[in-house]
Amino acid sequence: MERLLNVIMTIGSRRRIDRAKLFRVIPDYAQAVSDQAAERMFERDKAAIIELGLPLVTERDLLDENTVHYRIDAARSGAVLDLTTEEYTVLLAASRAWDTAAAGGAARRVRAKLLSLGHDADPDLLRRTPRGAVESLPVLTPLLQAVVSGHGIRFMYRGTHGVPAERRIEPWVVGVHDGHWYLHGWDRDREAPRVFRASRIESFPTEAGVAVRLRPEQIELAEVLERMLDSDDRDSALLRAAPFKALSLRDRAGATLEAETFRLPELPRPAVRRLLLSDVRWLELLAPIGWREELAAVLTVIAEAHEGAADLTALDRAAARLPARIRVSPQSGDHLSRLISVASYVMSRDEVQLAELSEALGITEKQLITDLQVLFVCGDMGTGWEDLIEAEWEHGTVRVRNAEPLRRALSLSAVESTALLAGLAALEPAAGQTAQVVESARAKLLAVVEGTAEPSEGPQVPTRSEIAAATSADERAARTADRAEQVLTAVHAALRAEPGSEDARLTIRYSSTDRAGTSVRRIRPLRIETVGARSYLLAHCELAQGERRFRLDRIVELLPAGTEMTRPAPGEGPVLAGRVEGEVWLRLAPAAHWIAESFDAVELRDAADGAEGGSGATYARLVEPVLAPLVDAVLESAGAAEVLAPDPLRDTIVTVARGGAVRHTR
């Protein structure tokens, strides 16, 4: 690390430096066991500097072609990203969509490189910009690298039948859908296109030769996933639904919030069945009759499977599954990006508070002090040890001097740009009035990515802009309906308003998932958060006398300030409020494995050979899951999921499923 920083400082401190002098003044090169060892060391360092985003230039002397000079192109370093304050702010928010400690090198470097741009974020806009939440996976970086480089990869994958197996894939696109990462590409062993959920990859992907399969010209991840539920049996379903409920279905149909009946566009039967089961508490399928009968039969099967106490014998015999442990080892480029960003960030401001800088970088103050200690022992080796970087952090104030070569913007690689575009996509459903800023930031990011693209030889691989567009296309299509745009506008206005003023409060009609009807609430918005493709508003609620979290797409109406607050009126069916107390055990057939991931199962067990439940059954333990979404997920699985414990939850499933079956048989 110190060597790389010394090389950058030594080259960057002068107009240029010849190779021979560089090898004399850098201690590690001068003390290498042989000239060949020094050469190999320098070649690795050059590659690391270029990957870092610094424009390292190699030139031969015009008078002596045996003399090689190196310099860092100052003219190019200033043209990395020309952003407005607003655009920088939304990119910074996008970079916070991951847990950088878990997501690997690309996510770690993105945040550091953004700080090196020297911008100040708009604190008001940052407060109003959603806090994103995208899966933080250590396999993200190598998957994106494989797509960009056009190489095949191999990894261990736990498919729907639960048994890990090696897969050899030529990646076509890596993207985010509903908050989860997916890989789509050519499966060499099965000789067919396949989709892989990245969270089920259980080993660090390694390179497996150059890709040879021609990549399709157009790939939309959302369309690929939808085709998995495609069928020749297609029709337009006619529904009857409770007012202000089944909101996503109403949006698909273009129906009003209070319409009693509405018709969906033509869709394949498996897709419609899944959509209806997830909202079956609020609706009745009127036609086609054959689909209606099938829905009643599925609900009856679910109810019968949950009647009485569950047999836990197979659960007791199931073997505990050890969690996949994919180590995320920080690389020198990750740390070096952060060191340069620290120096650049501080020098552009003269001084910065230690706490502020550690928060901006997403690291602890202890880690930051360690970084400053590294800077303190590095510098321009061409002038001797007396010309080192000056770094101070006494009394909680950080100052960095004598490090001008590090005061530069670091360019983003194609992999880092693609990861950042995915973070932008996670913000979009709740962007509201900032949607135009998000789009302009994306356009500038794509322009830089396209400008750095290099022609490649061999098999056709996607351009970098195609990769970035595929990453964000499906999330852009998931924008909330017009009513949500109005809600977002009002929420952003309330967040901008002076705290305590009347403008900082809203009166809303809210349709919750846990009970019939709607409530009228007076709230004071605090901030917007996103989890996957869902956007939430954290607000102080006068009706509840405390902070509550509201799903933005369930705020169905903005009301005049004087409207009386009301709670939902009693309706048919059970109230599914709150969380399930204690533990929940589920038996999941392959088609329902997604439930364990969606509800963050704390323990998984694999069914013993020959055990009841069939091949690939998994047992999942959840701790205090939210009740209403869990019930909906069990119904959506169409019998592939069974609640084993606790018994009151089984009874709830019976009640809800029987109620739905009765509505479809009368």
C-alpha positions in Angstrom: 0.0 0.0 0.0 2.7 2.5 1.0 4.7 1.6 -2.2 1.8 2.3 -4.5 1.1 5.6 -2.7 4.8 6.6 -2.9 4.8 5.7 -6.7 1.7 8.0 -7.3 3.2 10.8 -5.2 6.6 10.6 -6.9 5.2 10.5 -10.4 2.5 13.0 -9.8 4.8 15.6 -8.1 6.7 16.4 -11.3 6.0 17.0 -14.9 7.4 13.5 -15.6 10.0 11.1 -14.3 12.1 8.6 -16.2 11.9 4.9 -15.4 15.5 4.6 -14.2 15.2 7.3 -11.6 11.8 6.0 -10.4 13.5 2.6 -9.8 16.3 4.2 -7.8 14.1 6.4 -5.5 11.3 3.9 -4.7 12.8 1.8 -1.9 10.9 -1.5 -2.8 12.2 -1.3 -6.4 15.7 -0.4 -5.4 15.9 -3.2 -2.8 14.3 -5.9 -5.0 16.3 -9.2 -5.2 16.7 -8.8 -9.0 15.9 -6.4 -11.9 13.3 -8.9 -13.0 11.6 -8.8 -9.6 11.5 -5.0 -9.7 10.1 -5.1 -13.2 7.3 -7.5 -12.2 6.5 -5.4 -9.1 6.3 -2.2 -11.2 4.1 -3.8 -13.8 1.6 -4.8 -11.1 1.7 -1.3 -9.7 1.1 0.3 -13.1 -2.0 -1.9 -13.6 -3.3 -1.0 -10.1 -2.8 2.7 -10.7 -4.7 2.6 -14.0 -7.5 0.5 -12.5 -7.7 3.1 -9.7 -8.7 5.6 -12.3 -5.5 7.7 -12.5 -4.5 8.6 -16.1 -0.9 7.2 -16.1 0.9 8.0 -19.3 4.0 6.2 -20.7 6.3 8.1 -23.1 9.6 7.3 -24.8 12.2 10.0 -24.9 12.4 11.6 -28.4 16.2 11.6 -28.3 16.8 8.3 -26.6 14.1 5.7 -27.2 15.6 3.5 -24.5 14.6 6.1 -21.9 11.0 5.8 -20.7 9.2 8.6 -18.9 6.0 8.4 -16.8 3.5 11.1 -15.9 -0.1 11.5 -14.7 -2.1 13.4 -17.2 -3.4 16.4 -15.3 -5.5 17.6 -18.3 -7.6 14.3 -18.3 -7.9 14.0 -14.6 -10.2 17.0 -14.4 -12.8 15.6 -16.8 -14.1 12.6 -14.8 -17.6 13.7 -13.9 -19.0 17.2 -14.4 -21.8 17.2 -11.8 -24.1 19.7 -10.3 -24.5 19.7 -6.5 -27.9 18.0 -6.9 -26.5 15.3 -9.2 -23.6 14.6 -6.9 -26.0 14.4 -4.0 -28.2 11.7 -5.6 -25.1 9.7 -6.7 -23.9 9.9 -3.1 -27.3 8.6 -2.0 -27.1 5.8 -4.6 -23.7 4.8 -3.3 -25.2 4.2 0.1 -27.6 1.5 -1.2 -25.2 -1.2 0.0 -23.5 -2.4 3.1 -20.1 -1.7 1.7 -18.4 -4.1 4.2 -20.4 -7.0 2.6 -20.7 -6.0 -1.0 -17.1 -6.3 -2.1 -14.6 -4.1 -3.9 -16.9 -2.3 -6.4 -19.2 -1.0 -3.7 -16.3 0.0 -1.4 -14.5 1.9 -4.2 -17.6 3.7 -5.5 -18.2 5.8 -2.3 -14.5 6.7 -1.9 -14.2 7.7 -5.6 -17.3 9.9 -5.3 -15.7 11.8 -2.4 -12.6 12.4 -4.5 -14.6 14.5 -6.9 -14.4 17.4 -4.4 -18.2 18.2 -4.3 -20.3 19.2 -1.3 -23.6 17.4 -1.0 -26.8 19.4 -0.6 -27.8 18.5 3.0 -31.5 19.3 2.4 -31.7 17.2 -0.8 -29.7 14.4 0.9 -32.3 14.3 3.7 -35.1 14.1 1.2 -33.4 11.5 -1.1 -34.4 7.9 -0.2 -32.0 5.7 1.7 -31.6 2.8 -0.6 -31.3 -0.9 0.3 -30.0 -3.2 -2.4 -28.7 -6.7 -1.6 -25.1 -6.5 -0.4 -23.4 -9.6 -1.9 -19.6 -10.4 -2.1 -20.1 -12.0 -5.5 -21.3 -8.7 -7.0 -17.9 -7.4 -8.1 -16.7 -10.6 -9.9 -20.1 -11.0 -11.6 -20.0 -7.5 -13.0 -16.3 -7.9 -14.0 -17.2 -11.0 -16.0 -19.9 -9.2 -17.9 -17.7 -6.3 -18.8 -14.7 -8.4 -19.7 -16.6 -11.0 -21.8 -15.3 -14.0 -19.8 -17.0 -17.1 -18.6 -17.2 -17.8 -14.8 -17.7 -20.9 -12.6 -19.3 -21.0 -9.2 -21.2 -23.3 -6.8 -24.9 -22.6 -7.0 -27.7 -23.8 -4.7 -30.7 -24.2 -7.1 -34.3 -24.8 -6.4 -33.7 -28.4 -5.4 -31.4 -27.3 -2.6 -28.2 -29.3 -3.6 -25.2 -27.1 -4.5 -23.6 -27.8 -7.8 -20.9 -26.2 -10.0 -22.2 -24.0 -12.8 -20.2 -22.7 -15.8 -21.8 -19.5 -17.2 -21.1 -17.0 -19.8 -22.7 -13.9 -18.2 -24.9 -11.6 -20.4 -26.3 -9.2 -17.9 -26.2 -8.6 -14.1 -29.1 -6.6 -12.8 -31.4 -5.7 -9.9 -35.0 -6.7 -9.8 -37.2 -6.0 -6.8 -34.1 -5.3 -4.7 -32.4 -8.6 -5.5 -29.4 -9.2 -7.8 -29.8 -11.6 -10.7 -27.4 -13.1 -13.3 -28.6 -14.0 -16.7 -26.4 -15.8 -19.2 -25.5 -18.9 -21.2 -25.2 -22.1 -19.2 -22.4 -24.1 -20.9 -23.4 -27.4 -19.3 -27.1 -27.2 -20.1 -26.5 -25.4 -23.4 -29.3 -23.0 -22.7 -29.9 -19.5 -21.3 -30.5 -19.5 -17.5 -31.3 -17.0 -14.7 -29.5 -17.2 -11.3 -30.3 -15.4 -8.1 -27.0 -14.0 -7.0 -27.8 -14.6 -3.3 -27.8 -18.4 -4.0 -24.2 -18.4 -5.3 -22.1 -20.1 -2.6 -18.6 -19.7 -3.8 -16.5 -16.8 -5.1 -16.9 -16.8 -8.9 -13.7 -17.5 -10.8 -12.8 -17.0 -14.4 -13.5 -19.8 -16.9 -12.1 -18.8 -20.2 -13.3 -16.3 -22.9 -17.1 -16.3 -23.6 -17.8 -17.8 -27.1 -21.6 -17.7 -27.2 -23.1 -14.7 -29.1 -24.9 -12.4 -26.7 -28.4 -11.4 -27.7 -28.6 -7.8 -28.8 -31.5 -6.8 -26.5 -31.9 -8.1 -23.0 -34.4 -6.8 -20.4 -34.0 -8.5 -17.1 -37.6 -7.9 -16.1 -38.9 -9.5 -19.4 -36.6 -12.5 -18.8 -38.0 -13.0 -15.3 -41.6 -12.6 -16.6 -41.1 -15.2 -19.2 -40.4 -17.8 -16.5 -44.1 -17.5 -15.7 -45.2 -17.5 -19.3 -47.8 -19.9 -20.7 -49.9 -20.4 -23.8 -53.0 -20.2 -21.5 -53.5 -16.5 -21.5 -56.6 -14.4 -20.8 -57.8 -11.1 -19.3 -59.0 -11.7 -15.7 -62.1 -9.9 -14.4 -61.8 -9.0 -10.7 -64.0 -7.7 -7.9 -62.0 -6.0 -5.1 -62.5 -4.1 -1.9 -62.1 -0.3 -2.3 -58.5 1.0 -1.8 -57.2 -2.6 -1.7 -55.3 -4.7 -4.3 -53.5 -1.6 -5.3 -50.8 -3.1 -7.5 -53.5 -5.0 -9.5 -55.5 -1.7 -9.9 -52.4 -0.1 -11.3 -52.0 -2.9 -13.8 -55.6 -2.5 -14.8 -55.6 1.3 -14.8 -58.6 1.1 -12.5 -59.6 3.8 -9.9 -59.0 3.2 -6.2 -62.7 2.7 -5.5 -63.8 0.7 -8.6 -65.7 -2.4 -7.5 -64.8 -4.4 -10.6 -61.9 -4.1 -13.1 -60.2 -6.2 -15.7 -56.5 -7.0 -16.0 -54.6 -6.9 -19.3 -54.1 -10.3 -21.0 -51.5 -12.3 -19.0 -50.4 -15.9 -18.7 -52.4 -18.0 -16.2 -49.4 -18.9 -13.9 -48.5 -15.2 -13.5 -52.2 -14.2 -12.8 -52.6 -17.0 -10.3 -49.5 -15.8 -8.3 -50.6 -12.1 -8.5 -54.1 -13.0 -7.2 -53.0 -15.3 -4.4 -50.8 -12.6 -3.0 -53.8 -10.2 -2.7 -56.5 -12.8 -2.3 -57.7 -11.4 1.0 -59.1 -8.4 -0.8 -60.5 -9.8 -4.0 -62.6 -12.3 -6.0 -61.8 -13.6 -9.5 -65.0 -13.5 -11.5 -63.7 -14.8 -14.9 -62.4 -16.9 -16.6 -64.4 -19.6 -14.8 -61.7 -22.2 -15.2 -59.2 -20.0 -13.5 -61.7 -19.2 -10.7 -62.2 -22.9 -10.0 -58.4 -23.5 -10.0 -57.9 -20.6 -7.5 -60.6 -22.1 -5.2 -58.9 -25.5 -5.4 -55.4 -24.1 -4.5 -56.8 -22.2 -1.5 -58.6 -25.4 -0.3 -55.4 -27.4 -0.5 -53.5 -24.7 1.5 -56.3 -24.7 4.2 -56.3 -28.4 4.5 -52.5 -28.6 4.8 -52.6 -26.3 7.8 -55.5 -27.9 9.7 -54.5 -29.4 13.0 -51.0 -29.6 14.5 -48.1 -30.2 12.1 -45.9 -33.3 12.1 -42.5 -32.1 13.1 -40.7 -35.5 12.7 -39.1 -34.6 9.4 -38.0 -31.2 10.8 -36.3 -32.9 13.7 -34.4 -35.2 11.3 -33.4 -32.5 8.9 -29.7 -31.5 8.7 -28.8 -28.0 9.6 -27.4 -26.1 6.6 -24.1 -24.3 7.2 -24.3 -20.7 5.8 -22.2 -20.0 2.8 -19.1 -18.1 3.8 -17.6 -16.1 0.9 -14.8 -14.0 2.3 -14.6 -10.4 1.1 -11.0 -9.5 1.4 -10.2 -5.8 0.9 -7.9 -5.3 -2.0 -5.1 -2.8 -2.3 -7.2 -0.8 -4.8 -10.0 -0.5 -2.3 -7.7 0.9 0.4 -5.8 3.1 -2.0 -9.0 4.7 -3.4 -9.9 5.6 0.1 -6.5 7.0 1.0 -6.5 9.3 -2.1 -10.1 10.3 -1.4 -9.3 11.2 2.2 -6.4 13.4 1.1 -8.4 15.0 -1.8 -11.5 15.6 0.4 -9.6 17.2 3.2 -7.3 19.4 1.1 -10.4 20.8 -0.9 -11.8 22.0 2.5 -8.6 22.9 4.4 -9.8 20.9 7.4 -12.6 18.4 8.2 -14.0 17.0 11.4 -12.9 13.4 12.1 -16.5 12.3 12.7 -17.7 13.9 9.5 -15.1 12.3 7.4 -15.5 8.8 8.8 -19.3 9.1 8.2 -18.8 10.2 4.7 -16.5 7.3 4.0 -18.6 4.7 5.8 -15.8 3.7 8.1 -15.0 3.9 11.8 -12.9 6.7 13.2 -10.3 4.1 14.2 -10.0 3.0 10.6 -9.8 6.6 9.5 -6.9 7.3 11.9 -5.1 4.2 10.5 -5.5 5.6 7.0 -4.0 9.0 8.2 -1.1 7.2 9.7 -0.4 5.5 6.3 -0.5 8.9 4.6 1.9 10.3 7.2 4.7 8.0 6.2 4.3 8.4 2.4 5.3 11.1 0.0 7.5 12.1 -3.0 10.5 9.7 -2.8 12.3 11.7 -5.4 13.2 14.5 -2.9 14.0 12.4 0.1 12.3 11.5 3.3 11.9 15.1 4.3 9.2 15.7 1.7 6.5 13.4 3.2 2.7 14.0 3.4 1.7 16.0 6.5 -1.4 14.5 8.2 -2.9 15.8 11.5 -5.9 14.6 13.4 -5.5 16.1 16.8 -8.6 17.3 18.7 -10.9 15.7 16.2 -9.9 18.0 13.3 -8.2 16.5 10.2 -5.7 18.4 8.1 -3.6 17.1 5.1 -0.9 19.1 3.4 2.0 18.5 1.0 -0.1 15.9 -1.0 -1.1 17.9 -4.1 -0.7 14.9 -6.4 -3.5 13.2 -4.6 -5.9 16.2 -5.0 -7.6 14.8 -8.0 -10.8 13.1 -9.1 -10.7 9.3 -9.6 -12.6 8.0 -12.6 -15.0 5.2 -12.1 -14.4 1.8 -13.9 -17.1 0.2 -15.9 -17.8 -2.2 -13.0 -18.1 0.6 -10.5 -20.3 2.6 -12.8 -22.6 -0.3 -13.3 -22.9 -0.9 -9.6 -23.6 2.9 -9.1 -26.3 2.8 -11.8 -28.0 -0.1 -9.9 -27.9 2.1 -6.8 -29.6 4.9 -8.7 -32.3 2.5 -9.9 -33.0 1.5 -6.3 -33.8 5.2 -5.5 -36.1 5.8 -8.5 -39.4 4.4 -7.2 -39.3 7.1 -4.5 -37.5 9.9 -6.4 -40.5 12.1 -6.9 -39.4 15.7 -7.7 -35.8 14.5 -7.8 -36.5 12.1 -10.6 -35.2 14.6 -13.2 -32.0 15.0 -11.1 -31.6 11.2 -11.0 -32.1 10.9 -14.7 -29.5 13.7 -15.5 -27.0 12.1 -13.1 -27.5 8.8 -14.9 -27.0 10.4 -18.3 -23.7 11.9 -17.3 -22.5 8.7 -15.7 -23.4 6.8 -18.9 -21.7 9.4 -21.0 -18.5 8.9 -19.1 -18.8 5.1 -19.2 -19.3 5.2 -23.0 -16.4 7.5 -23.4 -14.0 5.1 -21.7 -15.2 2.1 -23.6 -12.5 0.3 -25.6 -13.0 -1.9 -28.7 -12.7 -5.6 -27.9 -11.7 -8.5 -30.0 -13.2 -12.0 -30.0 -16.8 -12.8 -29.1 -19.4 -10.1 -29.0 -19.9 -8.7 -25.5 -22.3 -6.0 -24.3 -21.2 -2.4 -24.4 -20.8 -0.8 -21.1 -23.8 1.4 -21.7 -25.9 -1.7 -22.5 -24.9 -3.2 -19.2 -25.8 -0.1 -17.2 -29.1 0.3 -19.0 -30.0 -3.3 -18.4 -29.2 -2.9 -14.7 -31.7 -0.1 -14.3 -34.3 -0.7 -16.9 -36.6 -3.0 -14.9 -36.5 -0.7 -11.9 -37.3 2.4 -14.0 -40.4 0.5 -15.2 -41.4 0.0 -11.5 -42.2 3.7 -11.0 -45.2 4.3 -8.8 -48.5 5.4 -10.3 -49.6 9.0 -10.7 -51.2 9.2 -7.3 -47.8 8.2 -5.7 -46.2 11.0 -7.7 -48.5 13.5 -6.1 -47.8 12.0 -2.7 -44.1 12.2 -3.3 -44.4 15.9 -4.2 -46.3 16.6 -1.0 -43.9 14.6 1.1 -40.8 16.4 -0.3 -42.5 19.7 0.3 -43.2 18.7 3.9 -39.5 17.6 4.4 -38.3 21.0 3.0 -40.6 22.9 5.3 -39.5 24.5 8.6 -39.9 21.9 11.4 -42.9 22.7 13.5 -44.7 24.6 10.9 -48.0 23.7 9.5 -46.4 23.0 6.1 -44.3 20.2 7.7 -47.5 18.1 8.3 -49.7 16.1 6.0 -53.1 14.5 6.3 -53.3 11.2 4.5 -55.7 8.3 3.8 -53.7 5.1 4.3 -54.6 1.6 3.2 -52.6 -0.9 5.4 -52.0 -4.5 4.5 -53.1 -5.9 7.8 -56.8 -5.0 8.0 -59.8 -4.0 5.9 -60.7 -0.4 5.1 -58.5 2.7 5.4 -57.5 5.2 8.1 -57.0 9.0 8.1 -53.8 10.1 9.8 -52.1 13.4 10.4 -48.3 12.9 10.1 -45.0 14.8 10.1 -42.6 13.3 7.5 -39.1 12.6 8.8 -37.4 10.7 5.9 -37.9 8.4 2.9 -36.3 4.9 2.9 -36.2 2.2 0.2 -36.0 -1.5 0.7 -35.6 -3.3 -2.6 -38.3 -1.8 -4.9 -40.4 -0.7 -1.9 -40.4 2.9 -0.7 -41.4 3.9 2.8 -42.0 7.1 4.7 -40.9 7.3 8.3 -43.1 9.9 10.0 -44.4 10.9 13.4 -48.1 9.9 13.5 -50.5 11.9 15.7 -53.1 9.1 15.7 -50.5 6.6 17.0 -48.7 9.1 19.1 -45.3 7.9 17.8 -43.1 7.2 14.8 -44.5 4.9 12.2 -43.4 3.6 8.8 -45.8 4.0 5.9 -45.4 2.3 2.5 -45.6 5.2 0.0 -47.7 3.3 -2.5 -50.3 2.7 0.2 -50.9 6.4 0.9 -53.9 6.5 -1.3 -55.1 10.1 -0.9 -54.0 13.5 0.4 -56.7 15.2 2.4 -57.4 18.8 3.7 -55.6 19.7 6.9 -58.8 19.8 8.9 -60.0 16.3 8.1 -60.9 14.3 11.2 -58.5 11.4 11.9 -60.1 7.9 11.9 -59.0 4.3 12.4 -60.1 1.5 10.0 -63.6 0.4 10.5 -64.0 -3.3 11.4 -64.2 -5.5 8.3 -64.5 -9.1 7.3 -61.6 -11.5 7.9 -58.9 -11.5 10.6 -56.8 -8.5 11.5 -53.2 -9.4 10.7 -51.5 -6.6 12.6 -48.0 -6.6 14.0 -45.4 -9.4 14.1 -45.6 -13.0 15.0 -44.3 -13.5 18.5 -41.3 -15.8 18.8 -40.2 -18.2 16.1 -41.8 -19.4 12.9 -40.9 -22.7 11.2 -41.7 -23.2 7.5 -41.4 -26.1 5.2 -40.5 -24.8 1.8 -40.7 -26.8 -1.5 -38.3 -25.6 -4.2 -40.9 -23.2 -5.7 -41.1 -21.4 -2.3 -37.4 -21.1 -1.4 -37.7 -17.3 -2.1 -39.7 -16.9 1.1 -36.6 -17.8 3.3 -34.6 -15.1 1.5 -37.3 -12.5 1.6 -37.9 -12.9 5.3 -34.2 -13.3 6.2 -34.4 -16.8 7.7 -32.0 -17.2 10.6 -31.6 -20.9 10.2 -32.1 -23.4 7.3 -32.3 -27.1 7.4 -32.3 -29.6 4.4 -34.8 -32.5 4.4 -33.2 -35.9 4.9 -33.3 -38.3 1.9 -36.6 -39.9 1.6 -38.3 -37.6 4.1 -41.8 -36.4 3.7 -42.0 -33.2 1.7 -40.2 -34.4 -1.4 -36.9 -33.7 -3.0 -35.4 -30.3 -2.3 -37.6 -29.4 0.7 -36.0 -26.8 3.0 -37.0 -25.9 6.6 -36.6 -22.2 7.5 -36.7 -20.6 10.9 -37.9 -17.0 11.0 -37.8 -14.7 14.1 -40.7 -12.4 14.7 -41.6 -11.9 11.0 -44.3 -9.3 10.1 -47.6 -11.2 10.1 -49.5 -9.8 7.1 -46.7 -10.2 4.5 -45.9 -13.7 5.7 -49.5 -14.8 5.4 -49.6 -13.3 1.9 -46.4 -15.0 0.9 -47.6 -18.5 2.1 -50.7 -18.0 0.0 -48.7 -16.7 -3.0 -46.6 -19.9 -2.9 -49.8 -21.9 -4.0 -49.1 -24.7 -1.6 -45.3 -24.8 -1.9 -45.0 -23.4 1.6 -46.4 -24.8 4.9 -46.3 -23.1 8.3 -45.2 -25.8 10.8 -45.2 -23.6 13.9 -46.6 -21.9 15.8 -50.2 -23.3 15.8 -52.0 -19.9 16.0 -50.3 -18.9 12.8 -51.4 -22.2 11.1 -55.0 -21.4 12.3 -54.7 -17.9 10.7 -53.7 -19.5 7.4 -56.6 -21.8 7.5 -59.1 -18.9 8.2 -57.7 -16.7 5.4 -57.4 -19.6 2.8 -60.9 -20.9 3.6 -62.4 -17.5 3.3 -60.8 -17.1 -0.1 -62.0 -20.5 -1.2 -65.5 -19.8 -0.2 -65.6 -16.6 -2.2 -64.6 -18.5 -5.3 -67.1 -21.4 -4.9 -70.4 -19.6 -4.0 
